[in-house]
Amino acid sequence: MKDVLQPSLRRPNAPSGKIADIEFLRGLAIALTLIAHLILAFPDWAGLTAFNSRHWLGSGVDLFFVISGFVITASLRNQMGRVWDALHGGGGKDLGAVRDRCRLASRVLAAFWIRRAFRLLPGAFATIGLTLVFIALFSPRAIGATLGGFWLHAEAAAAALLQVFNVWGWRRLVHGGDVTLFGAYWSLSLEEQFYFLFPFIMIACGSMRRLGLVALAVVAGLFFVRKSLPSDAMWWFRVDGLFWGVAIACFRPNLGFVTRWKPGAKWVLGALVLAVCIGGLTETIILMWSHDSANGAMLLFAAFLVAVASIDAGLFQFPLLGRAFVYLGERSYAIYLLHILIFAGVQAIGDSLLEAGASPLWANVGKALLVLLSLAPIDLFHRSVEIRFRNVGRRISMKLLAGSGGVEARDGLAAQDPLR
């Protein structure tokens, strides 16, 4: 089995150090999420409402979770291996040796959290500010019950800033309240909570094998527990998807023979895998809605997709479509942060067009053009905020790692940061 960090596994059409098929799946996940939320910009499209009711497109977020669990585990693998060796491999019992081992572990953890913070928080905080300005200045009728007023949004913003929006959103929903334009921040809060605790879990496990077994135990334990209803607390703490990704990184499938196939044959296999798994992602919960295991069954398809993508054989690098989804995948975090705010603005502009005398058809055409044009500010946000601060965090973390007893800071997947 090829090492997950082997440089030869990187493909030329993905950013340096990233797996192109994983980026493709990020693009697929954000596409599913956008379609699920498009009703916010086009509430009068009956066909869109009917489509969303017949297909579970919220599975895009669960696919994101599996990807994040895989990438985080793979990116920590090399550095955590040195920590395991230091903490569990002996090396002296005197006070100085113990202090050196603790210093090594603390530097690895600090570098990881710094990289995560600079990767995720600047964009999230910027979007929170933009949303509050939008509500304060325009307070549109745009999104009906999910909008709320400025002070409700200020309360939601505080929950998002403190990384507890999943708790806040669940309590609001249980008591019949609105979750505001910050609704997407529940998953960001969950991932931040996971990123804080996960390194400690890795240290406690002491090896990739034990970590993988723990991850599978968590997945199995939640298979019949987590329900599909947002009123259920476990819906807001969907860690089984994250732990599926952890297990895949620990027990990476040995499918290297696929890399020897010709491109055309790979695409045929990739298209077949994609068609079956998209069907499973979007239909399983609909077909099993009354079963507690519906979410767990749906996650099997997400996990299989990520496991196949992890070998980086180019199965999903279709002509044109592959590059388009990789493009979306690279910007998926910026899209996820901004899309609800953009949809709210688009709907507000549509209302203004209707009030100015435009027909519903032309108002919807105008809104569709605005949605397409929003790719430009999203790309600007991605480059000027997301990439800039990510690079700052990477430089700081590498300085920390450079002095931590030779821990390798520039391994292939250390630069690969997950969405959210």
C-alpha positions as CSV (number, residue, x, y, z in Angstrom):
1,M,0.0,0.0,0.0
2,K,1.3,3.4,-0.9
3,D,2.0,5.8,1.9
4,V,-0.7,8.5,2.1
5,L,2.0,11.1,2.2
6,Q,3.9,9.9,-0.8
7,P,4.6,12.8,-3.1
8,S,3.9,10.8,-6.3
9,L,0.3,10.6,-5.4
10,R,-0.3,14.3,-6.0
11,R,-1.9,15.2,-9.3
12,P,-1.0,18.1,-11.5
13,N,-4.5,19.6,-11.7
14,A,-4.8,20.0,-7.9
15,P,-3.2,22.6,-5.7
16,S,0.2,21.6,-4.4
17,G,0.0,18.9,-1.8
18,K,-3.7,18.2,-2.4
19,I,-5.5,15.2,-3.8
20,A,-7.5,16.1,-6.9
21,D,-10.2,13.6,-6.3
22,I,-10.8,14.9,-2.8
23,E,-11.0,18.4,-4.2
24,F,-13.6,17.1,-6.7
25,L,-15.7,15.7,-3.8
26,R,-15.5,19.1,-2.1
27,G,-16.9,20.6,-5.2
28,L,-19.7,17.9,-5.3
29,A,-20.5,18.6,-1.6
30,I,-20.8,22.3,-2.1
31,A,-22.9,21.8,-5.2
32,L,-25.4,19.6,-3.2
33,T,-25.4,22.3,-0.5
34,L,-26.1,25.1,-2.9
35,I,-29.0,23.3,-4.6
36,A,-30.4,22.5,-1.2
37,H,-30.3,26.2,-0.2
38,L,-31.2,27.7,-3.6
39,I,-34.8,27.9,-2.4
40,L,-33.7,30.9,-0.3
41,A,-33.1,32.9,-3.4
42,F,-36.0,31.5,-5.4
43,P,-38.8,30.8,-2.9
44,D,-41.4,31.0,-5.6
45,W,-40.0,28.2,-7.8
46,A,-42.4,25.4,-7.1
47,G,-40.4,22.9,-9.0
48,L,-37.3,23.6,-6.9
49,T,-39.4,23.1,-3.7
50,A,-40.7,19.8,-5.0
51,F,-37.2,18.7,-6.0
52,N,-35.8,19.4,-2.6
53,S,-38.6,17.6,-0.9
54,R,-38.0,14.4,-2.9
55,H,-34.2,14.4,-2.5
56,W,-32.0,14.8,0.6
57,L,-29.4,17.4,-0.5
58,G,-28.3,18.1,3.0
59,S,-26.0,15.1,2.5
60,G,-23.5,17.6,1.1
61,V,-22.6,18.6,4.6
62,D,-22.1,15.0,5.7
63,L,-19.8,14.5,2.8
64,F,-17.8,17.5,3.9
65,F,-17.5,16.0,7.4
66,V,-16.1,12.7,6.0
67,I,-13.6,14.7,3.9
68,S,-12.6,16.8,6.8
69,G,-12.0,13.8,9.1
70,F,-9.8,12.2,6.4
71,V,-7.7,15.2,5.6
72,I,-7.1,16.3,9.2
73,T,-6.0,12.8,10.2
74,A,-3.7,12.4,7.2
75,S,-2.2,15.9,7.7
76,L,-1.4,15.1,11.4
77,R,-0.1,11.6,10.7
78,N,3.6,12.4,10.3
79,Q,3.8,14.9,13.1
80,M,1.7,12.9,15.5
81,G,3.9,9.9,14.8
82,R,6.9,11.7,16.3
83,V,4.8,12.7,19.3
84,W,3.7,9.0,19.8
85,D,7.4,7.9,19.6
86,A,8.4,10.6,22.2
87,L,5.5,9.9,24.6
88,H,5.2,6.1,24.3
89,G,8.6,5.0,23.1
90,G,10.6,5.6,26.2
91,G,13.6,8.0,25.8
92,G,14.4,8.5,29.5
93,K,12.5,9.1,32.7
94,D,14.4,12.0,34.0
95,L,12.8,15.4,34.3
96,G,14.6,16.9,31.3
97,A,13.5,14.1,29.0
98,V,9.9,14.3,30.1
99,R,10.0,18.1,29.6
100,D,11.3,17.7,26.1
101,R,8.6,15.2,25.2
102,C,5.9,17.5,26.6
103,R,7.4,20.5,24.7
104,L,7.3,18.5,21.4
105,A,3.7,17.5,21.9
106,S,2.7,21.1,22.9
107,R,4.4,22.5,19.8
108,V,2.7,20.0,17.5
109,L,-0.7,20.8,19.0
110,A,-0.1,24.6,19.0
111,A,1.0,24.4,15.3
112,F,-2.1,22.5,14.4
113,W,-4.5,24.8,16.2
114,I,-2.8,27.9,14.8
115,R,-3.1,26.5,11.3
116,R,-6.8,25.7,11.8
117,A,-7.5,29.1,13.4
118,F,-5.9,31.1,10.5
119,R,-7.5,28.7,8.0
120,L,-11.1,29.0,9.3
121,L,-11.7,32.0,11.6
122,P,-10.8,35.1,9.5
123,G,-13.2,34.2,6.7
124,A,-15.9,33.2,9.2
125,F,-15.5,36.4,11.2
126,A,-15.5,38.5,8.0
127,T,-18.8,36.8,6.9
128,I,-20.4,37.4,10.3
129,G,-19.6,41.1,10.0
130,L,-20.9,41.4,6.4
131,T,-24.1,39.6,7.4
132,L,-24.7,42.0,10.4
133,V,-24.1,45.0,8.1
134,F,-26.5,43.5,5.6
135,I,-29.3,43.0,8.2
136,A,-28.7,46.4,9.7
137,L,-28.8,48.4,6.5
138,F,-31.4,46.5,4.5
139,S,-33.4,44.3,6.8
140,P,-35.1,42.8,3.8
141,R,-38.2,40.6,3.7
142,A,-36.0,38.2,1.8
143,I,-36.0,34.8,3.6
144,G,-39.2,34.8,5.6
145,A,-39.1,32.9,8.9
146,T,-35.4,32.1,8.8
147,L,-34.4,35.8,8.7
148,G,-35.3,37.4,12.0
149,G,-34.3,40.9,13.1
150,F,-31.0,42.5,13.8
151,W,-30.8,41.6,17.5
152,L,-31.6,38.0,16.9
153,H,-28.8,38.0,14.4
154,A,-26.5,39.7,16.9
155,E,-27.2,36.9,19.4
156,A,-26.6,34.3,16.7
157,A,-23.4,36.0,15.7
158,A,-22.1,35.8,19.3
159,A,-22.9,32.0,19.3
160,A,-21.0,31.7,16.0
161,L,-18.0,33.6,17.2
162,L,-17.8,31.5,20.3
163,Q,-18.1,28.3,18.2
164,V,-21.2,27.1,19.9
165,F,-23.7,27.8,17.2
166,N,-24.8,24.1,16.9
167,V,-25.8,24.2,20.6
168,W,-27.6,27.6,20.1
169,G,-29.3,26.5,16.9
170,W,-30.6,23.3,18.4
171,R,-32.0,25.1,21.5
172,R,-33.6,27.7,19.2
173,L,-35.2,25.1,17.0
174,V,-36.5,23.0,19.9
175,H,-38.3,26.1,21.3
176,G,-39.7,27.0,17.9
177,G,-37.4,29.9,17.1
178,D,-35.5,30.9,14.0
179,V,-31.8,30.1,13.3
180,T,-31.2,33.3,11.2
181,L,-28.9,33.8,8.2
182,F,-26.1,32.2,10.3
183,G,-27.7,28.7,10.0
184,A,-24.6,27.3,8.2
185,Y,-22.4,28.1,11.2
186,W,-23.7,25.0,13.1
187,S,-21.4,22.8,11.1
188,L,-18.5,25.2,11.4
189,S,-18.9,25.2,15.2
190,L,-19.0,21.4,15.3
191,E,-15.8,21.1,13.3
192,E,-14.0,23.7,15.5
193,Q,-15.0,21.6,18.5
194,F,-13.8,18.5,16.8
195,Y,-10.5,20.1,15.9
196,F,-9.9,21.1,19.5
197,L,-10.5,17.7,20.9
198,F,-9.2,15.4,18.1
199,P,-5.4,15.9,18.7
200,F,-5.9,14.7,22.3
201,I,-7.7,11.7,21.0
202,M,-4.8,10.9,18.7
203,I,-2.3,11.3,21.5
204,A,-4.3,9.0,23.8
205,C,-4.7,6.3,21.1
206,G,-0.9,6.1,20.5
207,S,-1.1,4.6,17.0
208,M,-3.0,4.9,13.7
209,R,-4.4,1.4,14.2
210,R,-5.9,2.1,17.6
211,L,-7.1,5.5,16.4
212,G,-8.9,3.7,13.5
213,L,-10.5,1.2,15.8
214,V,-11.8,4.0,18.1
215,A,-13.2,5.8,15.0
216,L,-15.0,2.7,13.8
217,A,-16.4,2.2,17.3
218,V,-17.8,5.7,17.4
219,V,-19.3,5.2,13.9
220,A,-20.9,1.9,15.0
221,G,-22.2,3.4,18.2
222,L,-23.9,6.3,16.5
223,F,-25.3,4.2,13.6
224,F,-28.6,3.5,15.3
225,V,-28.6,6.5,17.7
226,R,-28.5,9.6,15.5
227,K,-31.8,10.5,14.0
228,S,-32.7,12.5,10.9
229,L,-34.8,15.2,12.7
230,P,-33.1,18.6,13.5
231,S,-35.0,18.6,16.7
232,D,-32.9,15.7,17.9
233,A,-29.7,16.8,19.6
234,M,-27.5,14.3,17.8
235,W,-28.4,15.9,14.5
236,W,-26.4,18.9,15.6
237,F,-23.4,16.8,16.7
238,R,-22.9,14.7,13.6
239,V,-19.4,13.4,14.5
240,D,-19.9,10.0,12.9
241,G,-19.1,11.5,9.5
242,L,-15.9,13.0,10.9
243,F,-14.9,9.7,12.4
244,W,-15.6,7.9,9.1
245,G,-13.0,10.2,7.6
246,V,-10.6,9.4,10.5
247,A,-11.1,5.6,9.9
248,I,-10.4,6.0,6.2
249,A,-7.2,7.8,6.8
250,C,-6.1,5.1,9.3
251,F,-7.0,2.2,7.1
252,R,-6.5,3.7,3.7
253,P,-7.7,1.2,1.1
254,N,-5.1,-0.6,-1.0
255,L,-6.6,0.1,-4.5
256,G,-3.3,1.0,-6.1
257,F,-4.0,-1.2,-9.1
258,V,-6.6,1.4,-10.3
259,T,-3.7,3.8,-11.0
260,R,-2.5,1.5,-13.8
261,W,-5.8,1.8,-15.7
262,K,-6.1,4.0,-18.8
263,P,-7.7,7.4,-18.3
264,G,-10.8,6.4,-20.3
265,A,-11.4,3.3,-18.2
266,K,-10.9,5.2,-15.0
267,W,-13.5,7.8,-16.0
268,V,-16.1,5.0,-16.7
269,L,-15.5,3.4,-13.3
270,G,-15.5,6.9,-11.7
271,A,-18.8,7.8,-13.3
272,L,-20.3,4.5,-12.2
273,V,-19.1,5.0,-8.6
274,L,-20.3,8.6,-8.6
275,A,-23.8,7.8,-9.9
276,V,-24.4,5.0,-7.4
277,C,-23.0,7.1,-4.4
278,I,-24.9,10.3,-5.4
279,G,-28.0,8.2,-5.5
280,G,-27.2,6.8,-2.0
281,L,-26.5,10.3,-0.6
282,T,-29.7,11.9,-1.9
283,E,-32.2,9.1,-1.6
284,T,-31.3,6.9,1.4
285,I,-32.7,9.2,4.1
286,I,-35.8,9.8,2.0
287,L,-36.4,6.1,1.6
288,M,-35.6,5.3,5.3
289,W,-37.0,8.4,7.0
290,S,-38.6,6.6,9.9
291,H,-35.5,4.5,10.7
292,D,-32.9,5.7,13.2
293,S,-30.2,4.2,11.0
294,A,-31.1,6.4,7.9
295,N,-28.2,8.8,8.5
296,G,-25.8,6.0,9.2
297,A,-26.8,4.2,5.9
298,M,-26.4,7.4,3.9
299,L,-22.9,8.0,5.4
300,L,-21.8,4.6,4.0
301,F,-22.0,6.1,0.5
302,A,-20.1,9.3,1.6
303,A,-17.4,7.2,3.2
304,F,-17.1,5.0,0.1
305,L,-16.7,8.1,-2.1
306,V,-13.9,9.5,0.1
307,A,-12.2,6.1,0.4
308,V,-12.1,5.8,-3.4
309,A,-11.0,9.4,-3.8
310,S,-8.2,8.9,-1.2
311,I,-6.2,6.6,-3.6
312,D,-5.9,9.6,-6.0
313,A,-6.2,7.5,-9.1
314,G,-8.0,10.3,-11.1
315,L,-11.3,8.4,-11.1
316,F,-13.2,11.7,-10.8
317,Q,-11.1,13.8,-13.1
318,F,-13.5,13.9,-16.0
319,P,-12.8,16.2,-18.9
320,L,-14.2,19.8,-18.1
321,L,-16.5,18.5,-15.4
322,G,-13.6,17.3,-13.3
323,R,-11.8,20.7,-13.5
324,A,-15.0,22.6,-12.8
325,F,-15.7,20.7,-9.6
326,V,-12.0,20.9,-8.5
327,Y,-12.4,24.7,-9.0
328,L,-15.5,24.7,-6.8
329,G,-13.8,22.5,-4.3
330,E,-10.8,24.8,-3.9
331,R,-13.3,27.7,-3.1
332,S,-15.9,25.6,-1.3
333,Y,-15.2,27.1,2.1
334,A,-15.7,30.7,0.8
335,I,-18.8,29.5,-1.0
336,Y,-20.1,27.8,2.1
337,L,-19.6,31.0,4.2
338,L,-21.1,33.4,1.7
339,H,-23.8,31.6,-0.1
340,I,-26.7,32.2,2.3
341,L,-25.8,35.9,2.5
342,I,-25.6,36.1,-1.3
343,F,-29.0,34.3,-1.7
344,A,-30.6,36.7,0.8
345,G,-29.2,39.7,-1.2
346,V,-30.4,38.2,-4.5
347,Q,-33.9,37.6,-3.1
348,A,-34.0,41.2,-1.8
349,I,-33.0,42.5,-5.2
350,G,-35.6,40.3,-6.8
351,D,-38.3,41.9,-4.5
352,S,-37.1,45.3,-5.6
353,L,-37.4,44.4,-9.2
354,L,-40.9,43.1,-8.7
355,E,-41.9,46.3,-6.9
356,A,-40.4,48.3,-9.8
357,G,-42.8,46.6,-12.2
358,A,-40.7,43.7,-13.6
359,S,-42.5,40.5,-14.4
360,P,-41.8,37.4,-12.2
361,L,-40.0,35.8,-15.1
362,W,-37.5,38.6,-15.7
363,A,-37.0,39.1,-11.9
364,N,-36.0,35.4,-11.7
365,V,-33.7,35.7,-14.8
366,G,-32.1,38.7,-13.1
367,K,-31.6,36.8,-9.9
368,A,-30.1,33.8,-11.7
369,L,-27.6,36.1,-13.4
370,L,-26.7,37.6,-10.0
371,V,-26.1,34.1,-8.6
372,L,-23.7,33.3,-11.4
373,L,-21.9,36.7,-11.1
374,S,-21.4,36.1,-7.4
375,L,-18.5,33.8,-8.3
376,A,-16.4,36.8,-8.8
377,P,-16.7,38.3,-5.3
378,I,-16.4,34.7,-3.9
379,D,-13.1,34.2,-5.8
380,L,-11.9,37.6,-4.5
381,F,-12.8,36.6,-0.9
382,H,-11.0,33.3,-1.4
383,R,-7.8,34.9,-2.5
384,S,-7.7,38.0,-0.4
385,V,-9.0,36.6,2.9
386,E,-8.9,32.8,2.9
387,I,-5.5,32.2,1.2
388,R,-3.8,35.2,2.7
389,F,-4.6,34.3,6.3
390,R,-4.0,30.6,5.6
391,N,-0.5,31.3,4.5
392,V,0.1,33.4,7.6
393,G,-1.0,30.5,9.8
394,R,1.1,28.1,7.9
395,R,4.2,30.2,8.3
396,I,3.7,30.6,12.1
397,S,3.1,26.8,12.5
398,M,6.2,25.9,10.5
399,K,8.3,28.1,12.7
400,L,7.0,26.3,15.7
401,L,7.6,22.9,14.1
402,A,11.0,23.8,12.9
403,G,12.2,23.9,16.5
404,S,10.4,20.8,17.7
405,G,13.1,18.2,17.4
406,G,13.1,17.7,13.6
407,V,9.4,17.2,13.2
408,E,8.7,17.4,9.4
409,A,6.7,20.5,8.7
410,R,6.4,20.3,5.0
411,D,4.9,16.8,4.4
412,G,2.6,16.4,1.4
413,L,-0.7,16.6,3.2
414,A,0.2,19.0,6.0
415,A,-0.7,21.8,3.6
416,Q,-4.0,20.2,2.7
417,D,-6.6,22.0,4.8
418,P,-10.2,20.8,4.9
419,L,-13.4,22.9,4.2
420,R,-15.2,24.8,7.0
